[in-house]
Amino acid sequence: MFVEVAYINGKDEDVYSAKLSEIAAIDANSEIQEAIADWFYGIIKEYKF
């Protein structure tokens, strides 16, 4: 799965695509960390959307 990533205070042309599995959360709270862990678990189990 790919997502669009934008720089904070960046210009419209500063948006690029990245693999979601290669992005690390910065300053994530416990709920976000749990959601990320659940998502990775789904990838390992090869669940489909």
Z-matrix of the N, CA and C atoms (Angstrom, degrees):
N
C 1 1.439
C 2 1.527 1 107.74
N 3 1.313 2 116.18 1 133.67
C 4 1.459 3 121.80 2 177.66
C 5 1.526 4 109.85 3 -109.83
N 6 1.312 5 115.76 4 149.65
C 7 1.457 6 122.27 5 177.53
C 8 1.526 7 108.45 6 -130.77
N 9 1.309 8 115.84 7 157.93
C 10 1.459 9 120.64 8 173.79
C 11 1.519 10 108.73 9 -89.63
N 12 1.321 11 115.50 10 132.47
C 13 1.455 12 121.95 11 -178.63
C 14 1.522 13 107.84 12 -118.56
N 15 1.322 14 115.55 13 134.15
C 16 1.465 15 120.34 14 179.50
C 17 1.519 16 109.13 15 -124.85
N 18 1.316 17 115.12 16 144.33
C 19 1.454 18 119.88 17 174.41
C 20 1.518 19 109.55 18 -72.69
N 21 1.316 20 116.69 19 140.98
C 22 1.460 21 120.39 20 175.55
C 23 1.517 22 107.85 21 -63.62
N 24 1.317 23 116.62 22 132.01
C 25 1.473 24 123.85 23 -176.49
C 26 1.524 25 112.23 24 61.33
N 27 1.322 26 117.25 25 21.10
C 28 1.463 27 121.07 26 179.16
C 29 1.521 28 111.18 27 -86.26
N 30 1.314 29 114.56 28 173.43
C 31 1.459 30 121.45 29 178.31
C 32 1.525 31 109.26 30 -88.41
N 33 1.319 32 116.65 31 166.42
C 34 1.464 33 121.35 32 -179.92
C 35 1.527 34 111.90 33 -56.58
N 36 1.319 35 117.67 34 -35.48
C 37 1.461 36 120.80 35 -178.49
C 38 1.537 37 112.55 36 -77.89
N 39 1.322 38 117.45 37 -3.10
C 40 1.462 39 121.66 38 178.60
C 41 1.535 40 112.50 39 -87.30
N 42 1.321 41 117.93 40 9.96
C 43 1.468 42 122.76 41 179.39
C 44 1.525 43 108.03 42 -88.99
N 45 1.333 44 115.67 43 136.44
C 46 1.459 45 120.11 44 177.48
C 47 1.523 46 109.66 45 -140.79
N 48 1.325 47 116.46 46 166.95
C 49 1.463 48 121.65 47 179.76
C 50 1.519 49 109.76 48 -96.75
N 51 1.331 50 115.64 49 144.70
C 52 1.454 51 121.14 50 178.61
C 53 1.520 52 109.08 51 -145.00
N 54 1.334 53 116.11 52 150.70
C 55 1.463 54 120.25 53 175.10
C 56 1.523 55 107.61 54 -70.95
N 57 1.308 56 116.38 55 128.25
C 58 1.457 57 120.81 56 -178.62
C 59 1.523 58 111.20 57 -59.83
N 60 1.313 59 117.39 58 -34.00
C 61 1.461 60 120.82 59 -179.08
C 62 1.527 61 113.11 60 -70.04
N 63 1.332 62 117.56 61 -12.59
C 64 1.464 63 121.17 62 -179.23
C 65 1.527 64 113.35 63 -103.02
N 66 1.324 65 116.42 64 5.56
C 67 1.461 66 120.41 65 -178.50
C 68 1.518 67 109.38 66 -101.43
N 69 1.320 68 115.73 67 135.76
C 70 1.469 69 120.95 68 177.74
C 71 1.519 70 109.15 69 -103.95
N 72 1.322 71 115.93 70 139.21
C 73 1.464 72 120.70 71 177.72
C 74 1.527 73 109.88 72 -74.93
N 75 1.298 74 115.71 73 140.06
C 76 1.465 75 121.72 74 177.72
C 77 1.520 76 107.67 75 -110.56
N 78 1.318 77 116.24 76 124.94
C 79 1.464 78 121.78 77 176.06
C 80 1.533 79 111.61 78 57.26
N 81 1.335 80 116.29 79 45.18
C 82 1.463 81 120.93 80 -179.02
C 83 1.529 82 110.69 81 -85.06
N 84 1.325 83 115.68 82 138.04
C 85 1.467 84 119.55 83 176.93
C 86 1.534 85 109.14 84 -78.42
N 87 1.315 86 117.42 85 178.32
C 88 1.464 87 121.51 86 -175.15
C 89 1.529 88 112.49 87 -63.59
N 90 1.324 89 117.95 88 -35.17
C 91 1.470 90 120.66 89 178.80
C 92 1.524 91 110.83 90 -65.57
N 93 1.306 92 116.95 91 -42.80
C 94 1.467 93 121.35 92 179.19
C 95 1.521 94 109.77 93 -66.93
N 96 1.319 95 117.69 94 -42.52
C 97 1.462 96 121.16 95 178.56
C 98 1.531 97 110.87 96 -60.87
N 99 1.325 98 116.80 97 -39.65
C 100 1.462 99 120.84 98 177.88
C 101 1.527 100 111.06 99 -66.08
N 102 1.324 101 117.27 100 -41.84
C 103 1.464 102 121.29 101 178.71
C 104 1.525 103 110.65 102 -62.89
N 105 1.317 104 117.02 103 -40.48
C 106 1.465 105 120.75 104 178.38
C 107 1.523 106 110.09 105 -65.10
N 108 1.322 107 116.75 106 -44.66
C 109 1.466 108 120.83 107 178.80
C 110 1.525 109 110.73 108 -60.89
N 111 1.326 110 117.52 109 -41.44
C 112 1.467 111 121.54 110 177.80
C 113 1.517 112 111.00 111 -63.18
N 114 1.322 113 116.75 112 -40.65
C 115 1.463 114 121.12 113 -179.78
C 116 1.523 115 109.84 114 -64.23
N 117 1.335 116 117.67 115 -46.02
C 118 1.461 117 120.67 116 178.83
C 119 1.530 118 110.93 117 -63.17
N 120 1.311 119 117.55 118 -37.48
C 121 1.461 120 121.46 119 176.55
C 122 1.534 121 109.66 120 -59.75
N 123 1.322 122 116.58 121 -43.20
C 124 1.462 123 120.57 122 178.10
C 125 1.520 124 112.24 123 -62.86
N 126 1.325 125 116.40 124 -36.42
C 127 1.474 126 120.42 125 177.32
C 128 1.519 127 109.90 126 -65.09
N 129 1.322 128 117.06 127 -44.81
C 130 1.465 129 121.72 128 -179.54
C 131 1.529 130 110.40 129 -62.01
N 132 1.327 131 116.54 130 -39.98
C 133 1.474 132 121.07 131 -179.53
C 134 1.532 133 112.76 132 -80.94
N 135 1.341 134 115.95 133 -2.63
C 136 1.459 135 123.32 134 179.61
C 137 1.527 136 112.73 135 61.19
N 138 1.335 137 116.35 136 36.93
C 139 1.462 138 120.60 137 174.14
C 140 1.528 139 108.92 138 -67.39
N 141 1.313 140 115.52 139 150.11
C 142 1.469 141 122.13 140 178.55
C 143 1.517 142 109.48 141 -113.90
N 144 1.320 143 115.94 142 149.96
C 145 1.469 144 120.78 143 176.62
C 146 1.492 145 109.38 144 -79.21
